[in-house]
Amino acid sequence: MKVVSLWSGGKDSCFACYKAKQQGYQIVSVVNFTNSDGSDSVSHGLSADIIRRQANLIGIPLLQKAMPRKGYTDEFKVLIEELKTKEGIEGIVFGDIYLQEHRDWIDKVCGELKVGAILPVWTNDTEKLIRDIIDSGFKSIVVSTRNDILGEEWLGREIDDKFIKDLSAIGNVDLCGEKGEFHTFTYDGPLFKEKVKFKKGNKTLRDGRWFLEVM
């Protein structure tokens, strides 16, 4: 089955793409949504350029699309209809884990589009999932945190066993950051031909979130 895989640049979407490939899906492109001016990814604040470098090193064509603040669902549906016509896609890979309101949206939109909803990491056990991601060889760092939960000192932290231990000690924080507690940038792993070369830049606080610049 030909599919597209939604791509934020973080660990969950990356691992979902990896698992979908293992399951035999033909991924014709990874789809990354940017802000309206096309400079940064919508969810993680990563630059459009670093996303392009990721895609180049996983060897899957990248489709980047600027999305408006309002009318996201309509724009999403237009894009998928175009991909059905041009690429013959029959499904979409999502990196969602357990939030039911996300699953409800996915099922509704995919039902209307008449495409399959593929959720390779859909599970309630986020401790097992984060360990599976690490054990599979994926390398990621924290690039965004909710300031009311995790401070700027978490920016740049490697997602590893020590990270899991330290995060578990806080309590009431999802180990995969599924509720937006933190976001990540994945720079290496079995999907990649080689590591993404990058540098850590400035830390900034915007709208209650800390962001780490990745260049």
Secondary structure as GFF3:
##gff-version 3
##sequence-region A 1 215
A	DSSP	beta_strand	2	6	.	.	.	ID=ss1
A	DSSP	alpha_helix	11	22	.	.	.	ID=ss2
A	DSSP	beta_strand	26	34	.	.	.	ID=ss3
A	DSSP	alpha_helix	48	58	.	.	.	ID=ss4
A	DSSP	beta_strand	62	66	.	.	.	ID=ss5
A	DSSP	alpha_helix	72	87	.	.	.	ID=ss6
A	DSSP	beta_strand	91	93	.	.	.	ID=ss7
A	DSSP	alpha_helix	100	113	.	.	.	ID=ss8
A	DSSP	beta_strand	116	118	.	.	.	ID=ss9
A	DSSP	alpha_helix	126	135	.	.	.	ID=ss10
A	DSSP	beta_strand	139	146	.	.	.	ID=ss11
A	DSSP	three_ten_helix	152	154	.	.	.	ID=ss12
A	DSSP	alpha_helix	161	170	.	.	.	ID=ss13
A	DSSP	beta_strand	182	188	.	.	.	ID=ss14
A	DSSP	beta_strand	200	206	.	.	.	ID=ss15
A	DSSP	beta_strand	209	214	.	.	.	ID=ss16
###
